[in-house]
Every structure is written in C-alpha cells, then in structure tokens.
C-alpha cells in the first residue's frame, strides 16, 4: 500500500500528458472540440463552422499531501525531491491527465457533428487519515501503541487509464421568438489500458505485541488489470443548452447561405458527463476480503506493524477471487451559465459535481466551481478563470486563444510566484479552425491582370 501511494503521488507530477476541467477554454463559442467535453450540445450553433484539433495535451494535479517548494519549477528534475505535509487528517490526491488526439467538429444548419479521440488517465486517493500517512512515510520512526484498538474507514486508492473514440451529435430542436433550445450526445467506445483499485471499507485491529496482531474487522476490495484492450466499455455524455438571443430566431439557420451568426444575452447549459464503465477481462484480478465473523491473528517472529498487516491481509486472505471486474467512469453533473455584457465580454459560471461515490472500483471526480470572465472575438480570445477545486481550494488562471492555437492554465500563480505548490495544471491545443463556410467569406478583389479583356473591333 505504501509503495502504491507513493507511486500515485510521483506519477501525478511526471505524467507528460487533456484535463477535463480546462475552464479557460471549455466555455468558448469558437472552440467546439474543447467545449464538447463539458457539454456536447455546444457543437450545434457554434461560431466556428469547422474546428479540427491536430493535437492537444494537458495535465492537472491537486492534493493536500505532496507539494513542490517555491513554485512550479521549469526542470523535471526538481520533482524528484517532493515535500510532504503530514499534518491533519483526510489526505487526498487527484490526477486528471491525457492526450487529446485528432478530432473535428462541424456546425452546419441546425445540426452539429463531432468525432473525437483521446487517451485519458485518472488517479485518486481519498480519505487517507493523517495518522496512517504518518505511518506510511515515517515507518523507521514509527513507535507502535500495543494493546490499543485502531480503526480506519472508507479509504480508497484508484487509478484508471483508457483510450476512447467518441461520436457527438447536437441539434437545435426548438426555436421560438428569441429562444433556442438545443441538445447533444456523445457516445464513446473505450479500450482499457490499466486499472487499479484498493478500497478499505473497514480496518480495525490491535497490535498485541511486536510479533502478534489481532484483526477484529477488515473489509476490502483489491482490483488490478493492465494491457491495451484488457478491458472494453461504452460511455455517454448528455447535454442541453438554452439561449436567449439578441434577435428573433424563427428564420435563423446557423452557417447557412445568409452567413448569419446569432449572439445571445445569456445561456444556460446542463450536462451529464462520463456515464458508463469499462469491463476488464484480460490480465484482470478482483479480490474481496471480509474478516468480520471472528478475530484473525497474524504472527511473525520478525515483528509486525500496520503495513505488514494490510499487505498480508490483502494478498493472503481472499474470500472471493474473480478474473473480471467493472471500473466506473468519473460520472458527474455540470451546470453552466454564460452572460454576455456586450463589447465581446462574457462572464461564465460553471459547477461540476460528482455523482459517483469514492468507495467503488473506478474513479470519482472531485467537485469544482468556477467563475470565468473572458474577452472573445473570432481570432482572439483571453480568459481569467477563478476556480474552487473541491469547493474549497481557490486558484486563478489564464488562457489565450490565438486564432486556433490554445494555451492556458487554471492555476497561474505557482508559475509566477515562489509559493509552495499543491495544485497545478497546464493545457494546449493546436488546431485548424474555419470560422465561416467558403461561400460566406467575402471574395477577394481581382488583380488588374485577372480582369477579362473586352474584345476590340477594328
């Protein structure tokens, strides 16, 4: 368990890979291959006619245990010496990283279509008690209490990686007066790459003496799988958007021959994200342990501590073993509100709340709330996202879009000030964006040499 937790913490600082919550760009009206991750209905009536993502990548890490002293370094070698805050209880860690592969979104008429590819990786450790962390990281200094019953509950360590290909469709299903209603869906086919879950519902024990421990109650699940295609599954994103527009929409059709683009005073979006699971069947193992009927005694002539107890119980006392299991995706509900102040200035508020519990095999997404003011034009966009990760850790970021190149972070301060860094992220996209249909773009004036000459009559 100790080695696994340290591995998850270290990989969170070293994964060179798209985070789902890139608040600086995901509410843009000109970046549908980004906004579909937050709400698939956004690809209909988008101000970009065709958006092609060539490559994109980002990584997010947030925790209250490991940190880098003095701000974010610009050398990977600096991550080799992490510092740890072992004070307090309920330590947690979350990593959301991946690669956004070739993707495309097309908005035409009342319809929107998109094809997306990505590699996604999540790590989550939750409800690790400070007392237990002190044991895991200061084992050589550990002075056990003999004859004292110890109890831990609802501890989870989870990791999940997969590749996915998604098809999205959105439609303007109602237009009336100045109101537009649109809905969208993304269906994703997924191939599992790796999964690990170590869930401790209950750990209750007493160290009798240096060689003997009595386990009163131990309920745990241990699941692991690895290898491309070791699991397969399906996922779904659903989204709806309501817009109150600046002009009547009864005769409005996006990107038609009249070349009209309708703006709005405000819009509200609701979406359900990552509903589904991956079933692992190859190189997969699921163990369940339940020691609650009668006390269990471990003996060792070389001495015991809690690390030995947990390791021995998880690896030698299986009540049930199977070669298949399902890992749940990070299901969440999101609500978005966007207000147009005019002069290309917008203010967005977005909330994301997890609907998946932490005591399950798979990943639970942490909650998030963000306010994002942005300045938005066709070929330039800048935003200043202010986020509350886990509803309690504030940060401020910055993102910029230059035509179809995006770069940003939701946590800017660690890059510019020498502060201890517990949370960091960065993201970018390289794209080709066609904002208007060809026949909507004004024709270039002909050169003098291109003019048709009139025939001369002599």
N, C-alpha and C positions, 0 to 999 in steps of 0.2 A: 504493500500500500504506500509506503513511504517513497519508494522509487518511482511509482506511478505518478504520485502527486508532484514530485519534483520534475518529472518528465513533462507533465502538462504545463507547469509554470514556465519551464525553459522553452518549450516549443511555442508558447504564446509570444515570446519575444523574438523568435527566429523564423517564423513562417513567412516566406517571402511572397506570399500570395496576395472576392468583392464582398465587402461587408454589406449586409442588407440595409443597415441604417446609415446611409450617406445623406444626411439631412440637407447638405448644401446643394444637392443637385436633384434629389428624387422628387421634388415638387415642381420642377421646371416645366414650362409649357413648350419648350423647344428640345427636350431630350427624352423621347418616348422609350428608348431602350434602357434608360435608367429608371424612369417613373413607373414602368410596368412592374418593377419589383415591389413597389409599395402599393399600387392599385392598378390592376390590369385594364380597368375601364378607361385609363388615361390615354391609351393609344388611339382612341377614336376622337375626332375633332381636335387633333393635336396641331400645333402651329408648324410643325415640321412634317412635310409631305413624306419624305423617306429618310430614315435615320439608320445608318449602317455602322455598327460597332465592329471595329477591326480587332482591338484588344483592350482589355481593362483589367485592373488588379487593385486590391486594397487589403488591408488587414486592420482589425480592431482588437484591442486587448483591454480589459478592465478587471481590476481586482482590488482587494484591500489587504493583501498579504505581501506580495513581492513588489519592489519598486527600484527604479534607477535613480541614483542620487544626482542632483544638479541638472535636471532637464534631460531632454532627448539627445543622445549622442549621435554623431554622424559617422561613426565607425562601428561595425558589427561586433568587433572585439570587446567593446565596452559592456556588452550584455553578458559577458562571461562572469562578471562579478556583481550579481544581484544582491540587494539588501532585503531583509525580511522584517516585517512588523508583526511580532508575535503577541502583542498586547490585545486584550479584548477577546470577545467570542464571535462565533458565526463568521468565519472567514469564507470568502467566496472568490471565484475566478470565472471569467467568461472570455472565450476567444471566438471570433467570427471572421474567417478569412477565406479567400478563394480567388479564382481566376474567372473573369467574365470573357468568354470566348466569342468567336464570330456570331453576330446577331444582327437582326434587321427588323425594322418596324415601318409599316406603310399605313398612312391615313388617307383614305380616298372615299368620297361620298359620305354616307352615314356610317361607314364601316372602318374598323381598324384591324390590322393583321400584324402579327409579330412571330418571329422564330428566334429562340434564344438558346445558347449553350453556356454551360458553366461548370466549374469544379468548386465544390463547397466543403468547408471544413469547420467544425464546431468543437470546442472543448468547454466543459463546465464542471466546476467543483463547487458544491454548495453546502452550507451549514456545517462547515468544519469548525469544531469548537477550538477556542484558543488554547485550552489545556491540552487537547490532543495534538495540536500543531506544535506546541512546546515540546512534547514528547518526540514527535517525528523529526524535528530539526535540531534538537539538543539531546540526542539519545545518550551521548557519552557523559553528559552532565546530569542525567536523569536519576533522581533518588526516589524510588517507588515507595508507596504507602502500603504496608502489609496489613491485611485484615480489614480494609476499608472497601465497601462495595462501590464500584464505579458504574456509571450508566451514561450511554450516549444514544441519541435517537435521530433518525431522518438525515443521515449523512449520505451524500451521493457524489460519485465521480463518474463523468460521462464524456465520451468522445465519439464523434461520428463524421465520416468523410464519404462523399459520393460525387459522381458525375451525373449531370442531368441535361436533357434536351426538352425544351418547352415550346408549345404552340399556343399563342394567345389570339383571342378574337374579342372585339368590342363593337358595340352597336348603339347608335342613338335611337332608342326605342320610343321616345316621346319628345315632341317639340310643340310648344304652345305659348303664344304671346311672347314673353321674354324668358321662358323656362326651357332648359334642355335636361333631359334625363338620359343617362347612358349607363350601360352595364358591360362588364367584361369578365372573361375567364381565361386562366392559363392552366393547361393540362401538361404535366411534366412526367416524362419517363426517366427513371433513375436507376443507376447501377452503383451498387455499394462498393466502396474501396476499403473501408476499415470501420470497425465499431468496437467500443469498449465501454462497459458499464460495471461499476462496483457500487452496489446500493446496500446500505446498512440501515434497516428499519429499526433494529434494536441491538445494542451491545451492552450487556450487563454482566459483570464479573467481579471476582475478588481474588487479589493476589494473597494466597495463604502464607507462602514463604518464598524465598528465591527460586525454589525448584517446583512449586506446585501452584496452580491457579484453578479456581472453580468458576465455571461459566454457568450463570443462572439462566440467561436468556440471550439467544443470538439468532436473529432473523436477517438473512442476507441473500442477495442475488448477484451473481457474477456472470457476465456475458462477454464473449470476445469473438471476433471474426476479422479476417483480413484477406486481401487479394482482390484484384479487379473482377467484378462480376460475382463476388462471393454472396452478394445479395441483389435483389431487384425489387422495384416498387413503383408506385404511382403517387403523385402529389397534385394538389389543386390549389390555385389561388382564385378567389372570387372578389369582385369589386363593383361598386356603384358610385356614380357621381351625379350631383345636382348642380346646375349652373343657373344663376340669374344674370342674364346677359344685358349688354348695354343697348341693344337694338332688338326689335321683333325678329323672331326666328322662323316664322311659318314658311317662308320661301328660302330659307338658308340651307345650303348644302356645302359642307366643308370641301375645299380643294376642287371645286367644280370649275367650269369654264369661265364663270364670272370672277374667279380669283378672290372671293371674299374670305376674310378671316374674322370671326366673331369674338370680341372680347367680352368679359364678364365683370360685374361688380363684385360678386363673391361666388364661391363654390364650396360644396361640402362633399366629402368622399368617405365611404365606409368600405373596408376590405377585410377579408379573412385570408390569412397567409399561411402557407405550408401545412395544409390539411392532408395528411397521408402518412405512410410509413414505408420502410424498406425491410423486406423479409430476407434474412441471411440464412443460407442453407449449405454453402460450401465453406470448409475450414471454419465452421462455426461451433461454438460450445456455450451452453447455458447451464449453470449450476444454481440450485436453490438450497439453502441451508436453513433449518429451523430447529434450534435446540431450546425447547421451552417445556418439554414434558418433565424432565428431571435434570438436575445439575450434571454438568460434564466436567471432568477433571483432566487437566493436562499436566504431565510430569516431564522434567528434564534435569539431568544431572549437571548440565552446564549453566543453568539459570534461565529464567524467563522474564520477559517484560511484555507490555501490551502489543508491541509489534509482532513478537513471536506468536502470541495468542491469535491475533487476527489472521496472520499468514497461515498458520496451521489449520484453523477452522475453515478458512475459505478453500484450502487446497486438499484437505483430507477428510472432510466430514460432509459429503454431499448427500442430501436427502433425495434429490432428483436431478438427473443429468440428461439433457437432450442436445441434439445437433442442429437445432433450428430455433430462431427467435426473431421477433419483430422489433425494430428500433423506430421509435416515433420521431417524426419531424418536429421542428420548433414551432408548433401551432400558435398563432397569435391573432388578435383582433386589433385593427388600426382604424382610427378616425382622423380625417384631415380637414382643415378649414383654411381657405385661402381668400384673402381680401385684397381688392385692387384699389389703391389710393389714387390711381391716375399717374400720369407722367412716368410710366413704366416701373412704378414702385409697388411692390406687393408685400404682404405680411402673411406668413403661414404659421399655423399651429397644428402639430401632429402628435398624437398619442399612440403608443403601441403597447398592448397589454398581453401577457402570455395566457394561453388557455390550457397549457399542458403542465401537469404537476411535476415536481422535481423527483419524486420517488418512483420514476418509471424508467425503463430502458429506452434510451434515446436522449433528446436534447430539449431543455426548457429555455426559451428565450427570456432574457431579462426585460423588465418594463422600461419604457423610455417616454419622455415628454420633451418636445422641442418647440421653440419659437424661432422662426427664421425670416428676418427681413431680407428682401432681395431686390436688386435692380435688374430688369430683364428686357433685353432687346434681341432682335433676330441674330446678330452676330457677336453679341457680347452679353455676358451675364455675371453678376457678382452677388454673393450671399454671405450672411453672417449668422450661422446657426448657433443658437443658445440652447443647450440640451441639459436635461436632468436624467442621467443614466441611473437606472434602478430607482428612479423617482427621488434621489437624494444626493447624487454627486454632480454638481454643476460644472459646465465647461462651455467655452466659447470657441467657435471655429471660423474658418474662412474657405470659400470655394469660388472658383472663377471658371467660366466657360468662354473660350475664345473661338468663335465660330463653332467648331465641332471637336475641340480639344478641351478636356475637363481635368482639372486637378484641384484637390481640396483636402481638408481635414476638419473633423468636428471638434478637435482638441488642439487649438493653435498655441496656447500659452507655453506648454512644455518645449516647443521648438524655439521660442524666443526669450524665455526667462529661465534662470538656473534654479528650478524648483524640483523637489522630489516628485517623480512621475509614476503614478499608479495606473493611469489610463492613457492610451494613445491610439491614434489611427491615422491612416493616410489612404487616399484613393486617387485613381486617374483613369481616363478613358481616351482612346484615340479613335476617332470616328470620321465618317464621311456623311455629311448632312445636306440633303437637298430640301430647301425650305419651301419651294414652290414647284408646281408642275411646270414642265417645259413651256407649254403654251401660255402659261400665266406670266412668264418672265418677259419684260419688255424687250422687244427686238433691238439689237444694236444698230445704229445708223450705218448705212453702207458707205464704204470708201468711194471717193470720186472715180477710182479706176474700175469699180464694180458696177457703175451706172450703165444702164442699157443705152447704147447709142442709137439715135434716130437715123434711119436711112436718109441719105442725101439724094436728091433728084436733080440731075443736070440735064 
